[in-house]
Amino acid sequence: MKFRKLGNSGIDVSVIGHGTWGLGNDFFGQIDEEEAIKSIHASLDGGVNLIDTAAAYGPDNDSERIVGKALKGRRDKAVLATKAGLLRIHGGYVRCLDPGVMRAELEKSLKILGTDCIDLYQIHWPDYNNGIERGLEQMVKFKREGKVRAIGVSNFSVEEMKTAVRIADISSAQPQLSLLSRDSIKNGVLPYCRENGIGVLTYGSLGGGILTGQFGERPEGDPKDRRADFYPFYDEPMRAKVQELLGVLKEVAEKRGAAVAEVSINWVLAQPGVTCALMGSSKPRTALANVKAADWELTEGELRTIDGAYARIFE
């Protein structure tokens, strides 16, 4: 496993992180809790140290509850990251950076996760009603109290990150980034992080699973699998284009003796400024397969082949 510094935090994190959005059991399909715990253990045993979760993953901190169980007796093996500022109310999502609510969120997360300190505490989404300033100031208070080691943000624009740097001296940002979703490059988020020493944890690195090459159609049959509602790659006109790009990725993978998912992950890790690619997994075999991507890197020639195919197909 390779490790990189997480911005100014002084924390070394594995280039593959274990993302746990799916463990909320209401977005990526029905999960088996025992298998989900085993998947986190498999990642840790494979060299992964970053475990990323959020209070909003699941109706009642469901993902955090599983992570807390998985890290019992293994807390010292993990860089534990979670998020606040996105509430689950009557089945919907509400962005809220009210300091009092954030305090309650933190205390609840600490209890559920079974820890007295969160290594990386992140604002999940900007709050356009309350603004972000008071929320960032509250994060600084948490850090001064010793309940948080480092502060991060997720889904922030460049201008919002500038405010976050000024108020909270943030260590990281978490944008969506994959071969199919490059907005964080085009809108300047990734370049800004690179130029200012801010760590980057990417989510959606496999485009909701489609960049594994294992999904030809929109996932059906499980009412809890709603990934296609968030990721537009399963429906036309994107689907046919994605399948064409996957043909190129499969050729690269076959020459390497690797899986298509490894190629997709390595493209993300090759982007300047990326610290860690978060990979969701609810099964041990998937967790171990994701770890393999850290064993090798795409060559400049392979990157040119992939980016050339993307430009031809999508641009």
C-alpha positions as CSV (number, residue, x, y, z in Angstrom):
1,M,0.0,0.0,0.0
2,K,1.2,3.5,-0.8
3,F,0.6,6.5,1.5
4,R,0.4,10.2,1.0
5,K,0.3,13.2,3.4
6,L,-3.2,14.5,4.0
7,G,-2.7,18.2,3.4
8,N,-1.3,20.1,6.4
9,S,-2.7,17.6,8.9
10,G,0.5,15.6,9.4
11,I,-1.5,12.4,8.8
12,D,-0.4,9.8,6.4
13,V,-3.3,8.1,4.6
14,S,-3.5,5.2,2.2
15,V,-4.0,6.0,-1.4
16,I,-7.0,3.7,-1.3
17,G,-9.6,4.6,1.3
18,H,-12.6,2.6,2.4
19,G,-15.8,4.6,1.7
20,T,-18.9,3.6,3.5
21,W,-21.8,5.4,1.8
22,G,-23.3,2.1,0.8
23,L,-23.3,0.9,4.4
24,G,-26.2,3.2,5.1
25,N,-28.3,0.4,3.6
26,D,-30.5,2.8,1.6
27,F,-28.6,3.8,-1.5
28,F,-26.4,1.1,-2.9
29,G,-28.7,-1.8,-2.2
30,Q,-29.4,-4.1,0.7
31,I,-26.3,-5.0,2.7
32,D,-25.4,-7.7,5.2
33,E,-24.0,-6.1,8.3
34,E,-21.6,-9.0,9.1
35,E,-20.2,-9.0,5.6
36,A,-19.9,-5.2,5.7
37,I,-17.8,-5.4,8.9
38,K,-15.7,-8.1,7.3
39,S,-15.1,-5.8,4.3
40,I,-13.7,-3.1,6.5
41,H,-11.5,-5.6,8.3
42,A,-10.3,-6.9,4.8
43,S,-9.4,-3.3,3.8
44,L,-7.4,-2.8,7.1
45,D,-5.7,-6.1,6.7
46,G,-4.8,-5.1,3.1
47,G,-3.1,-1.9,4.2
48,V,-5.9,0.6,3.9
49,N,-6.0,3.0,6.9
50,L,-8.5,5.6,5.9
51,I,-12.1,4.8,6.7
52,D,-14.6,7.4,5.6
53,T,-18.2,7.6,6.8
54,A,-20.9,10.2,7.5
55,A,-23.7,10.8,9.9
56,A,-26.1,11.1,6.9
57,Y,-25.2,7.7,5.5
58,G,-28.4,5.9,6.4
59,P,-31.6,7.1,8.2
60,D,-30.0,6.9,11.7
61,N,-26.2,7.1,11.5
62,D,-26.4,3.5,10.1
63,S,-23.0,3.6,8.4
64,E,-21.3,5.1,11.4
65,R,-22.8,2.3,13.6
66,I,-21.3,-0.4,11.4
67,V,-17.9,1.4,11.2
68,G,-18.0,1.7,15.0
69,K,-18.5,-2.0,15.4
70,A,-15.8,-2.8,12.8
71,L,-13.2,-0.6,14.5
72,K,-13.8,-2.1,18.0
73,G,-10.4,-3.3,19.0
74,R,-8.9,-1.9,15.8
75,R,-9.3,1.9,16.3
76,D,-5.5,2.4,16.3
77,K,-5.3,0.9,12.8
78,A,-7.6,3.5,11.2
79,V,-7.6,7.1,10.2
80,L,-11.3,7.7,11.0
81,A,-13.1,10.3,8.9
82,T,-16.7,11.3,9.2
83,K,-19.0,14.3,8.3
84,A,-21.5,16.6,9.7
85,G,-23.9,19.2,8.4
86,L,-26.3,17.0,6.4
87,L,-29.4,15.8,8.4
88,R,-31.8,13.1,7.6
89,I,-35.4,14.4,8.3
90,H,-38.5,12.5,7.2
91,G,-36.7,10.6,4.6
92,G,-35.1,13.7,3.1
93,Y,-31.7,15.5,3.3
94,V,-31.4,18.9,5.0
95,R,-28.2,20.9,5.0
96,C,-27.6,22.5,8.4
97,L,-24.5,24.2,9.8
98,D,-26.2,25.6,12.8
99,P,-23.4,25.4,15.6
100,G,-25.8,23.9,18.2
101,V,-26.9,21.2,15.8
102,M,-23.3,20.5,14.8
103,R,-22.4,20.1,18.5
104,A,-25.1,17.5,18.9
105,E,-24.1,15.7,15.7
106,L,-20.5,15.5,16.9
107,E,-21.3,14.1,20.3
108,K,-23.6,11.5,18.7
109,S,-21.0,10.5,16.1
110,L,-18.3,10.1,18.8
111,K,-20.5,7.8,20.9
112,I,-21.6,5.7,17.9
113,L,-18.1,5.4,16.5
114,G,-16.7,4.5,20.0
115,T,-14.0,7.1,20.0
116,D,-13.1,10.2,21.8
117,C,-11.5,11.9,18.8
118,I,-12.3,12.0,15.1
119,D,-9.2,12.1,12.9
120,L,-10.8,14.0,10.0
121,Y,-14.1,15.8,10.6
122,Q,-15.7,17.2,7.4
123,I,-18.5,19.5,6.5
124,H,-20.6,17.3,4.2
125,W,-22.2,20.1,2.1
126,P,-22.3,23.9,2.2
127,D,-25.4,25.3,3.9
128,Y,-26.9,28.1,1.8
129,N,-29.4,29.1,4.5
130,N,-27.1,29.5,7.5
131,G,-23.9,30.1,5.4
132,I,-20.7,28.3,6.0
133,E,-18.8,30.7,8.2
134,R,-20.4,29.8,11.6
135,G,-20.1,26.1,10.8
136,L,-16.4,26.5,10.0
137,E,-15.9,28.4,13.2
138,Q,-17.6,25.6,15.1
139,M,-15.2,23.1,13.5
140,V,-12.3,25.1,14.8
141,K,-13.8,24.9,18.3
142,F,-14.1,21.1,18.0
143,K,-10.4,20.9,17.0
144,R,-9.3,23.2,19.9
145,E,-11.2,20.9,22.3
146,G,-9.2,17.9,21.0
147,K,-12.3,16.1,19.7
148,V,-11.1,16.6,16.1
149,R,-7.5,16.2,14.7
150,A,-8.1,17.8,11.3
151,I,-10.8,19.7,9.5
152,G,-12.1,19.0,6.0
153,V,-14.9,20.0,3.6
154,S,-16.9,18.1,1.0
155,N,-18.6,19.3,-2.1
156,F,-17.3,22.9,-1.7
157,S,-16.6,25.3,-4.6
158,V,-13.2,27.1,-4.9
159,E,-14.7,30.3,-3.4
160,E,-16.1,28.3,-0.5
161,M,-12.8,26.6,0.1
162,K,-11.0,29.9,0.2
163,T,-13.3,30.9,3.1
164,A,-12.7,27.5,4.7
165,V,-8.9,28.0,4.5
166,R,-9.2,31.5,6.0
167,I,-11.4,30.5,8.9
168,A,-10.5,26.9,9.6
169,D,-7.2,26.2,7.9
170,I,-8.7,23.0,6.3
171,S,-6.6,20.0,5.6
172,S,-8.7,18.3,3.0
173,A,-11.5,18.5,0.4
174,Q,-13.7,15.7,-0.8
175,P,-15.0,16.2,-4.4
176,Q,-16.5,13.8,-6.8
177,L,-13.9,12.6,-9.4
178,S,-13.8,9.8,-11.9
179,L,-13.1,9.2,-15.5
180,L,-16.7,10.1,-16.1
181,S,-17.1,13.0,-13.7
182,R,-14.4,15.6,-14.1
183,D,-16.1,18.7,-12.9
184,S,-13.7,19.1,-9.9
185,I,-10.9,19.5,-12.5
186,K,-12.8,21.8,-14.8
187,N,-14.2,24.0,-12.0
188,G,-10.8,24.5,-10.5
189,V,-11.3,22.6,-7.2
190,L,-8.6,20.1,-7.8
191,P,-6.0,22.6,-9.1
192,Y,-6.8,24.9,-6.1
193,C,-6.2,22.1,-3.7
194,R,-3.0,21.1,-5.4
195,E,-1.7,24.7,-5.4
196,N,-2.6,25.3,-1.8
197,G,-1.5,22.0,-0.2
198,I,-5.0,20.8,0.6
199,G,-5.4,17.0,0.6
200,V,-8.0,15.5,-1.8
201,L,-10.2,12.5,-1.0
202,T,-12.2,11.6,-4.1
203,Y,-15.6,10.0,-4.0
204,G,-17.6,8.3,-6.8
205,S,-14.2,7.1,-8.2
206,L,-15.9,4.2,-10.0
207,G,-18.9,6.2,-11.1
208,G,-21.3,4.4,-8.8
209,G,-19.9,1.1,-9.9
210,I,-20.3,1.4,-13.7
211,L,-16.5,1.8,-14.1
212,T,-15.9,-1.7,-12.8
213,G,-17.2,-2.9,-16.2
214,Q,-19.6,-5.2,-14.3
215,F,-22.8,-3.2,-15.0
216,G,-24.2,-3.0,-18.5
217,E,-27.6,-1.8,-17.4
218,R,-29.2,0.2,-14.6
219,P,-29.2,-1.9,-11.4
220,E,-32.7,-3.3,-10.9
221,G,-34.5,-5.6,-8.5
222,D,-33.4,-4.0,-5.2
223,P,-35.5,-0.9,-4.1
224,K,-32.6,0.1,-1.9
225,D,-30.2,0.4,-4.9
226,R,-30.7,4.0,-6.0
227,R,-27.2,4.7,-7.3
228,A,-28.6,5.4,-10.8
229,D,-30.6,8.3,-9.4
230,F,-27.4,10.0,-8.4
231,Y,-25.0,8.9,-11.1
232,P,-26.3,9.6,-14.7
233,F,-24.1,7.1,-16.4
234,Y,-26.6,4.2,-16.4
235,D,-29.1,5.9,-18.7
236,E,-28.9,7.2,-22.3
237,P,-27.3,9.1,-23.8
238,M,-24.5,8.4,-21.4
239,R,-24.8,4.6,-21.1
240,A,-23.7,3.8,-24.7
241,K,-20.8,6.2,-24.5
242,V,-19.7,4.7,-21.2
243,Q,-19.8,1.2,-22.7
244,E,-17.6,2.4,-25.5
245,L,-15.0,3.8,-23.1
246,L,-15.1,0.6,-21.1
247,G,-14.0,-1.2,-24.2
248,V,-10.8,0.8,-24.1
249,L,-10.3,0.3,-20.4
250,K,-10.7,-3.5,-20.8
251,E,-8.0,-3.5,-23.4
252,V,-5.6,-1.7,-21.0
253,A,-6.7,-4.0,-18.2
254,E,-6.1,-7.2,-20.2
255,K,-2.6,-6.1,-21.2
256,R,-1.9,-5.4,-17.6
257,G,-3.4,-8.6,-16.3
258,A,-5.6,-6.4,-14.1
259,A,-9.3,-5.7,-13.5
260,V,-11.1,-2.8,-15.2
261,A,-11.8,-1.3,-11.8
262,E,-8.1,-1.1,-11.1
263,V,-7.5,0.9,-14.3
264,S,-10.4,3.2,-13.3
265,I,-9.0,3.7,-9.8
266,N,-5.5,4.3,-11.1
267,W,-6.7,7.0,-13.5
268,V,-8.1,8.9,-10.4
269,L,-4.9,8.4,-8.4
270,A,-2.8,9.7,-11.4
271,Q,-4.6,13.1,-11.4
272,P,-2.3,15.8,-9.9
273,G,-3.4,16.7,-6.4
274,V,-5.3,13.6,-5.5
275,T,-4.4,12.1,-2.1
276,C,-6.7,9.2,-1.8
277,A,-9.5,7.5,-3.8
278,L,-12.4,6.4,-1.7
279,M,-13.7,3.0,-2.7
280,G,-17.0,1.7,-1.4
281,S,-17.3,-1.9,-0.5
282,S,-19.7,-4.1,1.5
283,K,-18.1,-7.4,0.8
284,P,-14.5,-8.6,1.7
285,R,-13.7,-9.8,-1.8
286,T,-14.5,-6.3,-3.3
287,A,-12.4,-4.6,-0.6
288,L,-9.4,-6.9,-1.4
289,A,-9.9,-6.3,-5.2
290,N,-9.8,-2.5,-4.6
291,V,-6.6,-2.8,-2.6
292,K,-4.9,-4.3,-5.7
293,A,-5.1,-0.9,-7.5
294,A,-2.3,0.4,-5.2
295,D,0.1,-2.2,-6.4
296,W,0.8,-0.5,-9.8
297,E,0.4,2.7,-11.7
298,L,-0.7,3.6,-15.2
299,T,2.1,4.7,-17.6
300,E,2.0,8.0,-19.4
301,G,1.2,6.2,-22.6
302,E,-1.8,4.4,-21.0
303,L,-3.1,7.7,-19.6
304,R,-2.9,9.3,-23.0
305,T,-4.8,6.3,-24.5
306,I,-7.5,6.6,-21.9
307,D,-7.8,10.4,-22.1
308,G,-7.7,10.3,-25.9
309,A,-10.6,7.8,-25.9
310,Y,-12.6,10.0,-23.5
311,A,-12.1,13.1,-25.6
312,R,-13.2,11.2,-28.7
313,I,-16.3,9.7,-27.1
314,F,-17.5,12.5,-24.8
315,E,-16.2,15.8,-26.0
